[in-house]
Amino acid sequence: MPLSDPTPALLVLADGTSYRGWSFGATGTTIGEVVFNTGMTGYQEVLTDPSYCGQIVVFTYPELGNTGVNSEDEESERPQVRGAISRNICHKPSNWRSTESLPDYLKKNQIPGIYGIDTRALTRKIRIHGAMNGGISTEILDEAELWEKVQTAPTMAGLNLAREVTTSSVYEWSEPTTEIWEFNPNCHTNANETFTVVALDFGVKRNILRRLASYGCRVVVVPLHTSAEEIMKHNPDGIFLSNGPGDPSAVTEGIETTKELLKSEKPMFGICMGHQILGHALGAETFKLKFGHRGLNQPAGLPSDLQARVEITSQNHSFALDPKSLPNTTVEISHLNLNDQTVAGVRHRNLPIFSVQYHPEASPGPHDADYLFEQFVQVMRTAKQAKIASVM
């Protein structure tokens, strides 16, 4: 139930559909692509994931805010979404880690939200008609007026949102997963064995950096406009291509840099947008999914290999690689999304290069695919040993 004397809010979609509810978080007007996330937990990680930049997130789980927020669960320095939509909101959280309520947190960070609407009906509309732009407002309560404002916003296709979330300067990351939360105590490598990884930042999540550090990597994070020449000056053992928001085909500087980095034949690992950027650099194309994949229980694997491994994965993306465009002589599909058979992973046939469309670092989500970080370390180890052997 809403608080006494709540502030009215209006949601209008690009197709003219409207929903009236109550405001939580900041007041004002916001416009973005309306998408839904099916996770039953991890709302703070979702809200602060840079991959959601430019989007208004509908949470299909009907209760939001029960556990409040805390600084440890942030995937970036602030919320990255344009807005949030929920059925119900908890204004008084109850959790030993909570330091602030979700409405207060969003208000402090100027992120509007709307609750009290039928999120089931809204999710069905997006599934049937596809993700579309929408607007949330507490100041424009006339449906036609807000709809006109929504019409002026650009669609997600063609947007380079990675420029908005990439780091402005080079920095090193050394913080591993904290001991109390470490689910794989055997991940730590020999203290005398260190691998330098340069992470090209399209909107990287903190937990990706933690997992790399936990596996013994010295991580240097660089802005997306960093040249291949500058990256190679760090003498990396491996290159990491991060997740990020928007249309991967529009991130032309990242694609061109990756093309140049491929010439070095260094080990390379991409996640989500990094997977798509790598695909473009290898000659493939991407296309926009109808409503994307956003949740914590997406199965990935190969239909021919189901007895060997099926991974339940965390996913968050609007675009996918076109399998028909992959250069089959050099690239093979390593994983498919088993719900719709879209490409969920690729690897190079001759070079130590691979990528996945999903999030092996989870946060939130299952840890089935954490082994991919170990795999990245192993290919760096092999490449390093081969280099040493070649000069002996």
C-alpha positions, 0 to 999 in steps of 0.5 A, a space after each residue: 500500500 502507498 504511504 499516506 499522501 503519496 505523490 502521483 506519478 504517470 508512466 507513458 509508453 511510446 505506443 501511447 499506453 499509460 499507467 498511473 501510480 505513485 512516485 518513489 525516489 526522485 520527483 521530476 521526469 525521465 525518459 528511457 527504454 523500458 525493459 524488464 528484469 525477472 530476477 527475484 533478488 539483486 535490485 541494487 546490483 541491477 540499478 547500479 550496473 552501467 549496462 542499464 544506462 539509458 533504460 527504465 527497468 521494470 522489476 517483475 518480482 512484486 516487492 522491491 526495497 525489502 532489504 534496503 541498500 548498502 555500499 557493498 552491493 553497488 556495481 558502480 559509484 551510483 545508480 545508472 538506470 533512468 528510472 525504476 518500476 515496481 508493483 510494491 515498494 518497501 519504505 522501511 527495510 529490514 536487513 542487517 546490512 541495510 544502511 538506507 532505504 531504496 526510495 531514499 537512495 534513489 531520491 539522493 541520486 535523482 532517479 525517479 521511480 513509479 510503483 503501484 501499477 500492474 507490472 504483470 500487464 506491463 511485462 506482457 506488453 513488452 514481451 508481445 510488442 518489444 522493448 520501447 521508450 517510455 517516460 515517468 513523470 511526477 510533473 507532467 500528469 497529462 498523458 498526451 503531453 508526456 507521450 509527446 515528450 517520449 516521442 522526441 527521445 532516440 531509440 536504443 539502436 544506434 546509441 553509443 552509451 558506453 561513452 557515458 559510463 566509461 572511466 575518464 582516466 586509467 586506474 588499477 583495481 586490486 580488490 578481490 572478492 571479500 573472504 566472507 563472500 568468496 564462494 570458490 576458496 580455491 580460485 586464488 593462484 600462487 602469490 608469486 604468479 601475477 598476470 597483468 590484464 588491461 580491461 577496456 571499459 565499456 561500462 564495467 561492473 565492479 564484481 568482474 574486476 573483483 573476480 579477476 583480482 581474486 584469480 591473481 590478476 593485476 587489473 588496469 582499467 582504461 577508457 574505451 577511447 584508449 588506443 591499442 598502442 597505449 594498451 600494449 604499453 602496459 605489457 598485458 598478459 591478457 586483454 579484457 573487454 567489459 560489459 556496457 550499455 547501448 548498441 555495440 555497433 555504434 561503439 566504433 572506437 572500441 571495435 577498431 581498437 579490438 581489431 588492432 589488439 587482435 593482431 597482438 594475438 594476446 589472450 582475450 576475454 569478453 563479457 556481454 558488450 565485450 562479447 559483441 564488440 569482439 564479434 564485430 572486430 572478428 567480422 560478425 554483425 549484431 541485431 537487436 532482440 525484441 525484448 532482450 534477456 534480463 534475469 538470473 536463470 537463463 540456461 546456456 550451453 550447446 544442445 549437443 553437449 547437454 549431458 556435459 554442462 548446462 550453465 544457469 546464467 545471469 544475463 542483461 543485454 538487448 543485442 546479440 551476435 548474428 550467427 550467420 555473420 560469424 566467420 566460421 573458418 576462424 570462429 566457433 560458437 561455444 554457447 547458445 542461450 537454450 531458451 531461444 538459441 541465440 549466440 551466448 558464447 564464441 571462441 577463436 579456433 586458432 587464438 586464445 580468444 573467447 567471449 560470452 554474452 552472459 555474466 559469469 561474475 553474477 552479482 546478482 545471479 548463480 556462479 555456474 560460469 565462474 570457471 571462465 575466469 579460471 579459463 582466462 588465467 589458464 590461457 594467459 599462463 600458457 601464453 606466458 610459458 610459451 613466450 618464455 620457452 621461445 626465448 630460451 
